[in-house]
Amino acid sequence: MSRFDSTGPDPKIQPALTDSYFNLTREIVKYHGDSDVTYAVFMRRPVTLAPKLAADWLSAMMTARGAEVNIEQLHKEGAWVGAGEPLFYITGAMSQLVDLETIFLQRLGASCVAAYNAYQMCIELPDVAFLAMDARHCAGSDMAEMMAYGASVGSQKARAKTGAKGFIGCAADATAHFFDAEAGMGTMPHALIGYAGTTLRAAEMFQETFPDKPLTVLVDYFGREVDDALQVARAMPHLAQEGRLSVRLDTHGGRFIQGLDTQLSYAVLERNVPDAIRGYRSETELRNLMGTGVSAAAVWHMREALDNAGFPSVKIVASSGFGPDKCRVFSLAKAPVDVIGTGSYLPQKWSETYVTADIIEYGAEKRVKVGREFLHRDKKETGTI
């Protein structure tokens, strides 16, 4: 395996993936004479620093070129960094650094925003485990790696600060190592239920094939979430009693979970968490509390059904549209969810992931475009990696 397999594009293909003006500038500098430069790297929004993928790739590229680089990482991994505050100062020969900006920035911003959002979700629901299920929503394997890494950084920060359970794994084997796991997690997609013909038969097929694995059953395929969950639990009482059976709610936003409507959603919340519906709530909060799809009321409704049928050890997994805002509402409603599967910590606004790198020093001379003087270094100590 090449050293670049886990850090990004190798030297052979890097030029083709780089903005052409950086490639042209490299040739100009090599022709007219090199200069030592210092870059300042920053983002326009607050983030949680997730630097490893970008910094490791840059270091590997400079080593491959036989060039030296000084990467001053100004904050620890997992640190909160304010908008416009430098993340790195990077010093080296301009001819060796100038064409590496494109890929370095690609591998930095998205990870930092994912880490920020993952942290926010974890601290809102510290007693809930999270599963990163974003791989199929990513634009390729590089993005999937960045999202999983970002989730792991935000999760580790939440554990350290609040004791949160955080992210316990992800869906793909390739990124499981970020969560100290050997393989991806998950049991069945909707396709398996369609293939089996019934939810129960899909559960039986899974158990017959993987008898030693815990089982999480999707229960929304036929729109009979409660009935199908109870049918599986009754058919597999040993799994249900041992806590090795979970039901996953993934009801889409076009309908209510079986047995609910607006009035009944109010009622289930009134029985369990009356304070959740007695204050002012925005339209979005109300939808997440008692609207269609996977609402807090839907989770309470399923918990009541399972408990009343004698299955208190069956766990509930919720997915569909979970980001920091929805997690905040679920916390407000004390929703009895055990695991949340999410791809929604991915930024809703991709423009928020953009990183900027400006050269602020040419040799010993400070020089930066007008308006970016705030990036100049002070004399405080920084952490070099």
N, C-alpha and C positions, 0 to 999 in steps of 0.2 A: 504494500500500500504506500502510495506517495504521501509525503508530509502535507501535501496540499489537499488530499482527499477530504479531510475533515475541517479545512480552514477556508477553502475557496479556490478560485481558478488558479492554475499553475502558470509559470512564466511563459509557456508556449502559447497559451490562448488569451492571456491577459490583455495584450494590445488590442485584439479584436473586440473586446468587451468594454473598452475605455473610450470616453469622449475623444473625438479626433483632435480637438484643439489642445488637449493635454499631450497627446502623442506628438503633435507638431511642435509644441512648445519644448518638449524634451529635446528634440533634434536641434532646435534653434539654440538652446542653452549649451548643448554639447559643442556646437559649432563656434559659438561666440565666447565661450568661457563660463565655467561653472560658478556657482555661488552657494554658500551655506545659507539656508533659510530656516525660519521657524513658522510653523502653521499654528493657528488657533482654531480649534474645532468646537462648535457650539450648536445648540438647537433653540428653536424659537418658542418652545413650550416647556413646562416642567416635565422632567422624566426621572425614571429610576435607572441609574447607570448600569448597563449590561455591555461591557466593553470587550469581552474576551474574543469573540469571533472576529471582530474587526482588527484588534491589536495583534492577535496571533497571526492573521493573514499578512498584515503589514510587516511584521518581524520576519516571517518566513520569506517573503519576497525580497526584503533587503538582504537577508542572509544569502539567498540564491544569487543575488547580484554582486556579492562580495562587498557590500556597502554597509556603513555604520549608520545607525539611527538612534536617536534618543527620544523615547516616548515617555513624556511626563504625564502620567494619569493623575489628574488633580483630585479625584475622589475615589473612594473604595467602591468595589463592585457592590451594587445594591443601594448606594447612597442616593438620596434625593438631590437633584440638581435643578436650580431655577432656570427660567427662560433667559436666554442670552448669556448664561454663565458658562465660561469655557469648560469643556470636558477634558481636553488634552492640549498640551503644547508638544509639537513634534518637530524635531530639529534634525537636519541632515542635508546632503547635497541636493540642490534643486533638480539636477538632471536625473537623480535616482528616485525622487519623491513625486515629482509633479504629475506623472502619468498614473500614479497609484490612487489618486483621490477618488475617482469614480467608484471603484469597488470597495475601498475602505469605507466610504460613506454609506454605500448600499448595505453593508454588513453591520452598521452601527445603529442607525435611527430606528428601524422597525423593532429591533430587539429591546431598545430602551423604552419605547412606548408600550410594548407588550409587557415588559417587566412592571411598569407603572400601573397598568390596568390590572394585571394579575394580583399585584399587591393590594390594590383597592378592593378587589373582590374577596380576597382571603381575609382581610381584616373586618369586612362587613359580616362575614359568616365564618367566624373562627372555629366553630365546632363542626363544620361541613368539609368533607374532602372534595377536591376538584380533580377532574380528569380533562386533559387537553385533547380535544377531538377536532383540532383545526386542520389537520393535514390535507384533507380533501378540499378545503377551501383556499389553500395556498397556491400561489402562482409558481409552482415548481418546488423541488426538494430543498433548494437554498432557502427559500422563504419559510418552509416548514421547519428547517433547522433553527432559523432565527426566532421563530415564534416559540418553539419548545424551549430554547435556551432562555428567552426572555421570561417565559412563565416560571421557569425554575428559579431564576434570580429573584423575581418578585415574591415567589412563594417562600424562599429561604429567608428573605427579609421579614415577611409576615410572621414566620415561625419564631424568629429571633426576638421580635418586638412584642408579640402578643400571644405566643404559644399556639398560633393557629395550626390546624392540620395542613392546610395548603394543598398544593397539587401533589397528588400521590403517583401520577403517571401520565402517560400520553397514549395515543392510539397506535402509533407506529413503532416498530422495532428499532428503526434507525436512530430515533431520537430518545429512546427510553433511558439511555445512559445519563441524560441530564437529570433524571429523577432517581438515580441509583437503582434502576430496574434493568433486568436482562431482556425484557420483551415488552411490546405494547400491550395495552389492556383493552378489553371489550369482548363481547360474546356474540352478538348477532345484529345484522342490519335488517331493515324491512324486507329486503330481497329474500332472506331465508324464510320468513314467514309466508311470503307469497309462494315460494317454492313448496313449502310444507303443506300449505292449504289451510292450516289452523294455527293459532298461537300455541296451543298445547302441543301439537305435533312438532312444531319447531323447537320447543323446549325439550321434548323427548329426544329428538334427533341430536340436539347438542349434548345432552347428558349421556346418550348412548355412545357418542363419539369421544367425548371428553369427560369421563365419569368423575375424575378427581378435581375438576375445576369448579369454582363457584359459578353460579348461573345468574345472569341478568337478562330478563325477558322484556322485550318491547311489547307494549300492550295497547297501542293506539291504532294498529293496522286496520282493524275491522270496526273501529269506533266503539268498542265494548271494553274500555279500559278496566273497569271494576270487575265485570263478569269474567274476563279472560285472566286477570290477575288472580282472582279467587279460584278459578278452575285449575290453574297451574299449581297454586299452593296446595290445594286439596289432593292433587295427583302426586305431589312430591313432598309429603309431610316431613320427611327426614331433613331435606334441604331447608325447608321453611323453619323448622324448629332449631336447626343448627346455626341459623343466621347466614346460610350460604346461598340463599335465594333473594334476588332483588327484582323489583319491577321498575321499568324505565318509562317515564312519561315523556312523550315527545309530540303531544297533540299539537297540530298546526293551528295557527291563529284564526282559521276560518270557522271554527266551531268550538263549543264547550266540550270538556271531558264528559263522558257518560254520566248522566244523573244530575248535571248541573245546568243552571241558567243564571241570569243575573240575580233574580230574587233568592234562589237557593244558595248562590255563592255568598251573598250577604249573610244568609242564615248560618252557614258553616263557619264563617269568620266570627259572627256574633257569639256562637257557642264556645269557640276556642280562644279567640284573641279580640275581644270587643274593642279594646283601645285602638286597634289598627284601623278601624273604620270610623272613628269618632272625631278625628282631627281633620284639618284641611288637607286635601290630597289633590295633586295635579292630575290631569287627564291620563298621563303616562303611568303615574303611580296607581291610579284606580284600575287601569287595564291590567297591570301586573298583579294587583291584589285580587281582583275578582272578574277579570275579563275572560275572553276566549283563550284557547291555547293552554299552555302550562302556567297557570296562575298560582298564587299562594293558596287560594281557596281550593284549587284542584288538588294540591298536595295534601291539604288538610282533609279533603273529602276521601282521598285514597287511604290515608292513614286511619281514618275512622272506620272505613269498610274493612280493612285488614284486621284491625284490632277487634272489631265486633265479631268477626268470623273466627277469632282465635289464632291469629297469626301476627302477634306483636313483634316477632323477630325478623319478619320479612322487611327488607330495606327498600327505600324509595330512592331511585335515581331520577333526576330531572335534567332535561336538556331542552333546547330551543330558545334562542334569543337571550342567553345570559351574558350580561356584561356588568360593570360596576353598579349601574343604576338599578337593574333588576335585582341584583344581590342585595342592595340596600333595602328594597321593598320587602324582600323575603325575610330579611333580618327584622324589620319592623313588625312583620306578621308572625315571627317565630315559626316559620314554616318548618315542619318536621321532615326535612329532606336530609338524606345521609350523604349523597354524592351529587355533585353537579358536573355534568359534561358540557364543556363550553369550547366554542371557537370564537365567541364574540368578544373576547378580550383583544382580538385583532382590532386595530384602529378603525373606527367608523369613517374617519377622514384620513385618507392616506397621506394627504399633504402635511399632516401633523408629524409624520415620520421623517421629514426632510432634515438633513444635517448640512451645515455650512462649514467649509474650511477656508480660511483666508490666511495668506502669508502676511505676517505682521512684522517680520524682521528679515532684512537682506544683509547678511553679514552682521556687522555691529550696528547697522542703521535701522531704526524703527521706521516702518513705512507701511501704511495700510490705506485702503480707499476711504474717502471721506464718509463719516458716519459710523465707522467701525473702530474708532480709536479706543473704545471701551475694552477691546480685546487685548490691549497691550498688557504685558505681564507686570505684576508688582514683584516685590523682592521676597515674598513669603516662600517657605519651603514647599516643595511639591514631591509627590511620590513617583519615582521613576520605575518603570517596569521594563 
